[in-house]
Amino acid sequence: MADVIVFWFLALVTVGSGLAVVLLPNPIYCALCLAMTMVGVSALFVTLGAYFIAGVQLIVYAGAVLVLFTMVLMLFDLKSETNAFSRGVITGAIKVACAGVLSGLIAGAIVMTLGQRSSVVSPLAEKSAIDSTKALGKLLFQENVFAFEALGVLLLVIAVGTVSLARSKGGTHAKH
């Protein structure tokens, strides 16, 4: 019973923050709500026992992708961008169409979920999943460690470059 309550709480938080990403006008708040959505999805993976996927979800999406979104947002003039996308008949029609498609996808997922029966994972399949995860970890962190280090340096250079461009004369966050 407790796991059902936890699932529905996490599902409501995830769907609510996902809707806030689409509905809020401020891009910074949208990025924060997207972070909450990613954390909620990761927590749902933890409840399913998929700890590796939950960790990857947090590290890759909630960490790296949201840092990239925030750096991109620093480069834009948010007031003019908000005005460009918040008015108009075409953008209103696109928003309504997207809401309809999203509602249809949610309804279809609910219908498909109610039509399926739960399956039990055999212990043999669980053991092979652990072995393959261990092999993947060894491959990534022993044989390809230089690629991870180079990627870290590259991301640091991108972050410093983005902040310096945003703070330069004429940038969106320049000191006036």
C-alpha atoms as an extended CHARMM CRD file, in Angstrom:
* protein
*
       176  EXT
         1         1  MET       CA              0.0000000000        0.0000000000        0.0000000000  PROA      1               0.0000000000
         2         2  ALA       CA              2.8330000000        2.4110000000        0.8170000000  PROA      2               0.0000000000
         3         3  ASP       CA              4.4820000000        1.8220000000       -2.5570000000  PROA      3               0.0000000000
         4         4  VAL       CA              1.2330000000        2.7440000000       -4.3260000000  PROA      4               0.0000000000
         5         5  ILE       CA              1.0230000000        5.9980000000       -2.3630000000  PROA      5               0.0000000000
         6         6  VAL       CA              4.6730000000        6.7970000000       -3.1490000000  PROA      6               0.0000000000
         7         7  PHE       CA              4.1130000000        6.0410000000       -6.8300000000  PROA      7               0.0000000000
         8         8  TRP       CA              1.0700000000        8.2890000000       -7.1210000000  PROA      8               0.0000000000
         9         9  PHE       CA              2.8070000000       11.0970000000       -5.2210000000  PROA      9               0.0000000000
        10        10  LEU       CA              5.8490000000       10.9000000000       -7.4980000000  PROA      10              0.0000000000
        11        11  ALA       CA              3.6490000000       10.6200000000      -10.5730000000  PROA      11              0.0000000000
        12        12  LEU       CA              1.6540000000       13.7070000000       -9.6050000000  PROA      12              0.0000000000
        13        13  VAL       CA              4.8280000000       15.6840000000       -8.8480000000  PROA      13              0.0000000000
        14        14  THR       CA              6.3980000000       14.6090000000      -12.1460000000  PROA      14              0.0000000000
        15        15  VAL       CA              3.3390000000       15.3370000000      -14.2900000000  PROA      15              0.0000000000
        16        16  GLY       CA              2.6440000000       18.6020000000      -12.4370000000  PROA      16              0.0000000000
        17        17  SER       CA              6.1650000000       19.8970000000      -12.8910000000  PROA      17              0.0000000000
        18        18  GLY       CA              6.1110000000       18.7320000000      -16.5090000000  PROA      18              0.0000000000
        19        19  LEU       CA              2.9580000000       20.7450000000      -17.1190000000  PROA      19              0.0000000000
        20        20  ALA       CA              4.5740000000       23.7240000000      -15.4020000000  PROA      20              0.0000000000
        21        21  VAL       CA              7.4460000000       23.5010000000      -17.9070000000  PROA      21              0.0000000000
        22        22  VAL       CA              4.9600000000       24.0460000000      -20.7170000000  PROA      22              0.0000000000
        23        23  LEU       CA              2.6460000000       26.5150000000      -19.0200000000  PROA      23              0.0000000000
        24        24  LEU       CA              4.9560000000       28.9200000000      -17.1640000000  PROA      24              0.0000000000
        25        25  PRO       CA              5.9970000000       32.0320000000      -19.1080000000  PROA      25              0.0000000000
        26        26  ASN       CA              9.3920000000       32.5300000000      -17.4210000000  PROA      26              0.0000000000
        27        27  PRO       CA             12.1230000000       30.3490000000      -19.0000000000  PROA      27              0.0000000000
        28        28  ILE       CA             14.1590000000       30.1910000000      -15.7960000000  PROA      28              0.0000000000
        29        29  TYR       CA             11.1590000000       28.8180000000      -13.8780000000  PROA      29              0.0000000000
        30        30  CYS       CA             10.5820000000       26.3990000000      -16.7450000000  PROA      30              0.0000000000
        31        31  ALA       CA             14.1600000000       25.1230000000      -16.3940000000  PROA      31              0.0000000000
        32        32  LEU       CA             13.6690000000       24.6700000000      -12.6450000000  PROA      32              0.0000000000
        33        33  CYS       CA             10.4260000000       22.7820000000      -13.2360000000  PROA      33              0.0000000000
        34        34  LEU       CA             12.2100000000       20.6560000000      -15.8220000000  PROA      34              0.0000000000
        35        35  ALA       CA             14.7940000000       19.8120000000      -13.1760000000  PROA      35              0.0000000000
        36        36  MET       CA             11.9930000000       18.7510000000      -10.8430000000  PROA      36              0.0000000000
        37        37  THR       CA             10.5090000000       16.6330000000      -13.6110000000  PROA      37              0.0000000000
        38        38  MET       CA             13.8440000000       14.8870000000      -14.1440000000  PROA      38              0.0000000000
        39        39  VAL       CA             14.2400000000       14.2620000000      -10.4090000000  PROA      39              0.0000000000
        40        40  GLY       CA             10.6990000000       12.8570000000      -10.2860000000  PROA      40              0.0000000000
        41        41  VAL       CA             11.3860000000       10.4980000000      -13.1860000000  PROA      41              0.0000000000
        42        42  SER       CA             14.5920000000        9.3980000000      -11.4910000000  PROA      42              0.0000000000
        43        43  ALA       CA             12.6930000000        8.7320000000       -8.2630000000  PROA      43              0.0000000000
        44        44  LEU       CA             10.1820000000        6.6470000000      -10.2260000000  PROA      44              0.0000000000
        45        45  PHE       CA             13.0770000000        4.5950000000      -11.5970000000  PROA      45              0.0000000000
        46        46  VAL       CA             14.2830000000        4.0520000000       -8.0100000000  PROA      46              0.0000000000
        47        47  THR       CA             10.8520000000        2.7400000000       -7.0110000000  PROA      47              0.0000000000
        48        48  LEU       CA             11.0840000000        0.2790000000       -9.9050000000  PROA      48              0.0000000000
        49        49  GLY       CA             14.4850000000       -0.9280000000       -8.7030000000  PROA      49              0.0000000000
        50        50  ALA       CA             16.3460000000        0.5020000000      -11.7190000000  PROA      50              0.0000000000
        51        51  TYR       CA             19.0600000000        2.2600000000       -9.7320000000  PROA      51              0.0000000000
        52        52  PHE       CA             21.5380000000        2.5530000000      -12.5910000000  PROA      52              0.0000000000
        53        53  ILE       CA             19.0050000000        4.2120000000      -14.8880000000  PROA      53              0.0000000000
        54        54  ALA       CA             17.9450000000        6.5000000000      -12.0350000000  PROA      54              0.0000000000
        55        55  GLY       CA             21.5480000000        7.5770000000      -11.5330000000  PROA      55              0.0000000000
        56        56  VAL       CA             22.0800000000        8.1400000000      -15.2310000000  PROA      56              0.0000000000
        57        57  GLN       CA             18.8230000000       10.1190000000      -15.3570000000  PROA      57              0.0000000000
        58        58  LEU       CA             20.0520000000       12.4050000000      -12.5940000000  PROA      58              0.0000000000
        59        59  ILE       CA             23.6000000000       12.7850000000      -13.8580000000  PROA      59              0.0000000000
        60        60  VAL       CA             22.9270000000       13.2040000000      -17.5610000000  PROA      60              0.0000000000
        61        61  TYR       CA             19.5690000000       14.9230000000      -17.7470000000  PROA      61              0.0000000000
        62        62  ALA       CA             19.1130000000       16.7390000000      -14.4550000000  PROA      62              0.0000000000
        63        63  GLY       CA             22.7760000000       17.6690000000      -14.3520000000  PROA      63              0.0000000000
        64        64  ALA       CA             24.3230000000       18.1920000000      -17.7530000000  PROA      64              0.0000000000
        65        65  VAL       CA             21.3080000000       19.0050000000      -19.9030000000  PROA      65              0.0000000000
        66        66  LEU       CA             19.8710000000       21.5300000000      -17.4530000000  PROA      66              0.0000000000
        67        67  VAL       CA             23.2470000000       23.2370000000      -17.1110000000  PROA      67              0.0000000000
        68        68  LEU       CA             23.2740000000       23.5180000000      -20.9030000000  PROA      68              0.0000000000
        69        69  PHE       CA             19.7260000000       24.9580000000      -20.9070000000  PROA      69              0.0000000000
        70        70  THR       CA             20.6950000000       27.5050000000      -18.2650000000  PROA      70              0.0000000000
        71        71  MET       CA             23.7830000000       28.5540000000      -20.2340000000  PROA      71              0.0000000000
        72        72  VAL       CA             21.7020000000       28.9960000000      -23.3810000000  PROA      72              0.0000000000
        73        73  LEU       CA             19.1360000000       31.0450000000      -21.4710000000  PROA      73              0.0000000000
        74        74  MET       CA             21.9380000000       33.3410000000      -20.3360000000  PROA      74              0.0000000000
        75        75  LEU       CA             22.6500000000       34.2330000000      -23.9640000000  PROA      75              0.0000000000
        76        76  PHE       CA             19.1140000000       35.3730000000      -24.8230000000  PROA      76              0.0000000000
        77        77  ASP       CA             17.3200000000       38.5950000000      -24.0870000000  PROA      77              0.0000000000
        78        78  LEU       CA             14.4960000000       36.9710000000      -22.1670000000  PROA      78              0.0000000000
        79        79  LYS       CA             12.0750000000       39.9200000000      -22.3060000000  PROA      79              0.0000000000
        80        80  SER       CA             12.0270000000       40.1090000000      -26.1040000000  PROA      80              0.0000000000
        81        81  GLU       CA             11.9230000000       36.3100000000      -26.4260000000  PROA      81              0.0000000000
        82        82  THR       CA              8.9380000000       36.0820000000      -24.0650000000  PROA      82              0.0000000000
        83        83  ASN       CA              7.0600000000       38.7360000000      -26.0260000000  PROA      83              0.0000000000
        84        84  ALA       CA              7.8230000000       36.9890000000      -29.3060000000  PROA      84              0.0000000000
        85        85  PHE       CA              6.2700000000       33.6760000000      -28.2150000000  PROA      85              0.0000000000
        86        86  SER       CA              3.4180000000       34.7150000000      -25.9460000000  PROA      86              0.0000000000
        87        87  ARG       CA              1.0940000000       36.4530000000      -28.4140000000  PROA      87              0.0000000000
        88        88  GLY       CA             -0.5490000000       35.5690000000      -31.6790000000  PROA      88              0.0000000000
        89        89  VAL       CA             -3.1800000000       33.3690000000      -33.2120000000  PROA      89              0.0000000000
        90        90  ILE       CA             -0.6980000000       30.8900000000      -34.6820000000  PROA      90              0.0000000000
        91        91  THR       CA              1.1430000000       30.3150000000      -31.4020000000  PROA      91              0.0000000000
        92        92  GLY       CA             -2.2000000000       29.9450000000      -29.6100000000  PROA      92              0.0000000000
        93        93  ALA       CA             -3.3160000000       27.3270000000      -32.1250000000  PROA      93              0.0000000000
        94        94  ILE       CA             -0.0180000000       25.4800000000      -31.7500000000  PROA      94              0.0000000000
        95        95  LYS       CA             -0.4150000000       25.4840000000      -27.9630000000  PROA      95              0.0000000000
        96        96  VAL       CA             -3.9630000000       24.1140000000      -28.1950000000  PROA      96              0.0000000000
        97        97  ALA       CA             -2.8660000000       21.4390000000      -30.6880000000  PROA      97              0.0000000000
        98        98  CYS       CA              0.0270000000       20.3830000000      -28.4560000000  PROA      98              0.0000000000
        99        99  ALA       CA             -2.3080000000       20.2020000000      -25.4510000000  PROA      99              0.0000000000
       100       100  GLY       CA             -4.6620000000       17.9830000000      -27.4700000000  PROA      100             0.0000000000
       101       101  VAL       CA             -1.8570000000       15.6800000000      -28.5770000000  PROA      101             0.0000000000
       102       102  LEU       CA             -0.5400000000       15.4730000000      -25.0050000000  PROA      102             0.0000000000
       103       103  SER       CA             -4.0160000000       14.6630000000      -23.6790000000  PROA      103             0.0000000000
       104       104  GLY       CA             -4.4080000000       11.9460000000      -26.3080000000  PROA      104             0.0000000000
       105       105  LEU       CA             -1.0430000000       10.4240000000      -25.4310000000  PROA      105             0.0000000000
       106       106  ILE       CA             -1.8650000000       10.4260000000      -21.7290000000  PROA      106             0.0000000000
       107       107  ALA       CA             -5.2840000000        8.8600000000      -22.3640000000  PROA      107             0.0000000000
       108       108  GLY       CA             -3.7210000000        6.2300000000      -24.6320000000  PROA      108             0.0000000000
       109       109  ALA       CA             -1.0780000000        5.4100000000      -22.0250000000  PROA      109             0.0000000000
       110       110  ILE       CA             -3.7420000000        5.0000000000      -19.3490000000  PROA      110             0.0000000000
       111       111  VAL       CA             -5.8300000000        2.7210000000      -21.5740000000  PROA      111             0.0000000000
       112       112  MET       CA             -2.8000000000        0.6180000000      -22.4970000000  PROA      112             0.0000000000
       113       113  THR       CA             -1.6910000000        0.3880000000      -18.8670000000  PROA      113             0.0000000000
       114       114  LEU       CA             -5.1040000000       -0.7710000000      -17.7030000000  PROA      114             0.0000000000
       115       115  GLY       CA             -5.1930000000       -3.3950000000      -20.4540000000  PROA      115             0.0000000000
       116       116  GLN       CA             -1.8650000000       -4.9850000000      -19.5450000000  PROA      116             0.0000000000
       117       117  ARG       CA             -1.1140000000       -7.4010000000      -16.7510000000  PROA      117             0.0000000000
       118       118  SER       CA              1.9210000000       -7.2080000000      -14.5220000000  PROA      118             0.0000000000
       119       119  SER       CA              4.8330000000       -9.4740000000      -15.3210000000  PROA      119             0.0000000000
       120       120  VAL       CA              7.3040000000      -11.0340000000      -12.9450000000  PROA      120             0.0000000000
       121       121  VAL       CA             11.0360000000      -10.7510000000      -13.6660000000  PROA      121             0.0000000000
       122       122  SER       CA             12.9050000000      -14.0010000000      -13.1870000000  PROA      122             0.0000000000
       123       123  PRO       CA             15.9730000000      -14.0220000000      -10.9040000000  PROA      123             0.0000000000
       124       124  LEU       CA             18.0730000000      -15.2820000000      -13.8200000000  PROA      124             0.0000000000
       125       125  ALA       CA             17.2350000000      -12.2050000000      -15.9170000000  PROA      125             0.0000000000
       126       126  GLU       CA             17.9790000000       -9.9500000000      -12.9330000000  PROA      126             0.0000000000
       127       127  LYS       CA             21.4250000000      -11.5200000000      -12.4810000000  PROA      127             0.0000000000
       128       128  SER       CA             22.2940000000      -11.0670000000      -16.1470000000  PROA      128             0.0000000000
       129       129  ALA       CA             21.2470000000       -7.4090000000      -15.9150000000  PROA      129             0.0000000000
       130       130  ILE       CA             23.6550000000       -6.9100000000      -12.9980000000  PROA      130             0.0000000000
       131       131  ASP       CA             26.4650000000       -8.5840000000      -14.9350000000  PROA      131             0.0000000000
       132       132  SER       CA             25.8580000000       -6.4640000000      -18.0150000000  PROA      132             0.0000000000
       133       133  THR       CA             25.7830000000       -3.2810000000      -15.9230000000  PROA      133             0.0000000000
       134       134  LYS       CA             29.0900000000       -4.2570000000      -14.3260000000  PROA      134             0.0000000000
       135       135  ALA       CA             30.5870000000       -4.9080000000      -17.7600000000  PROA      135             0.0000000000
       136       136  LEU       CA             29.3140000000       -1.5460000000      -19.0040000000  PROA      136             0.0000000000
       137       137  GLY       CA             30.8300000000        0.2060000000      -15.9870000000  PROA      137             0.0000000000
       138       138  LYS       CA             34.1980000000       -1.4440000000      -16.5630000000  PROA      138             0.0000000000
       139       139  LEU       CA             34.1010000000       -0.5220000000      -20.2350000000  PROA      139             0.0000000000
       140       140  LEU       CA             33.2440000000        3.1020000000      -19.5570000000  PROA      140             0.0000000000
       141       141  PHE       CA             35.4250000000        3.8320000000      -16.5380000000  PROA      141             0.0000000000
       142       142  GLN       CA             38.4970000000        1.7320000000      -17.2970000000  PROA      142             0.0000000000
       143       143  GLU       CA             38.9030000000        1.7280000000      -21.0660000000  PROA      143             0.0000000000
       144       144  ASN       CA             37.3120000000        5.0730000000      -21.9540000000  PROA      144             0.0000000000
       145       145  VAL       CA             38.2430000000        7.2130000000      -18.9550000000  PROA      145             0.0000000000
       146       146  PHE       CA             40.1490000000        9.7010000000      -21.1500000000  PROA      146             0.0000000000
       147       147  ALA       CA             36.9750000000       10.4870000000      -23.0920000000  PROA      147             0.0000000000
       148       148  PHE       CA             35.1510000000       11.3260000000      -19.8390000000  PROA      148             0.0000000000
       149       149  GLU       CA             37.9690000000       13.5810000000      -18.6880000000  PROA      149             0.0000000000
       150       150  ALA       CA             38.1330000000       15.3340000000      -22.0670000000  PROA      150             0.0000000000
       151       151  LEU       CA             34.3790000000       15.8310000000      -22.0160000000  PROA      151             0.0000000000
       152       152  GLY       CA             34.6100000000       17.3800000000      -18.5430000000  PROA      152             0.0000000000
       153       153  VAL       CA             37.2380000000       19.8650000000      -19.7230000000  PROA      153             0.0000000000
       154       154  LEU       CA             35.1730000000       20.6460000000      -22.8170000000  PROA      154             0.0000000000
       155       155  LEU       CA             32.0560000000       21.3230000000      -20.7260000000  PROA      155             0.0000000000
       156       156  LEU       CA             34.0840000000       23.5970000000      -18.4330000000  PROA      156             0.0000000000
       157       157  VAL       CA             35.3610000000       25.5750000000      -21.4260000000  PROA      157             0.0000000000
       158       158  ILE       CA             31.8020000000       25.8760000000      -22.7670000000  PROA      158             0.0000000000
       159       159  ALA       CA             30.5290000000       27.1340000000      -19.3990000000  PROA      159             0.0000000000
       160       160  VAL       CA             33.2780000000       29.7490000000      -19.0840000000  PROA      160             0.0000000000
       161       161  GLY       CA             32.7650000000       30.8690000000      -22.6980000000  PROA      161             0.0000000000
       162       162  THR       CA             29.0130000000       31.2090000000      -22.2550000000  PROA      162             0.0000000000
       163       163  VAL       CA             29.3440000000       33.2870000000      -19.1070000000  PROA      163             0.0000000000
       164       164  SER       CA             31.9680000000       35.5230000000      -20.7120000000  PROA      164             0.0000000000
       165       165  LEU       CA             29.8070000000       36.0340000000      -23.8340000000  PROA      165             0.0000000000
       166       166  ALA       CA             26.7500000000       36.8260000000      -21.7410000000  PROA      166             0.0000000000
       167       167  ARG       CA             28.7060000000       39.3410000000      -19.6530000000  PROA      167             0.0000000000
       168       168  SER       CA             30.4470000000       40.9860000000      -22.6120000000  PROA      168             0.0000000000
       169       169  LYS       CA             29.4570000000       44.4200000000      -23.8810000000  PROA      169             0.0000000000
       170       170  GLY       CA             26.0790000000       44.1270000000      -25.5510000000  PROA      170             0.0000000000
       171       171  GLY       CA             25.2940000000       40.7510000000      -23.9690000000  PROA      171             0.0000000000
       172       172  THR       CA             22.0270000000       40.1390000000      -22.1790000000  PROA      172             0.0000000000
       173       173  HSD       CA             23.5650000000       40.2360000000      -18.7100000000  PROA      173             0.0000000000
       174       174  ALA       CA             26.1700000000       42.9200000000      -19.3180000000  PROA      174             0.0000000000
       175       175  LYS       CA             26.8270000000       45.4070000000      -16.5570000000  PROA      175             0.0000000000
       176       176  HSD       CA             25.4310000000       48.7330000000      -17.6970000000  PROA      176             0.0000000000
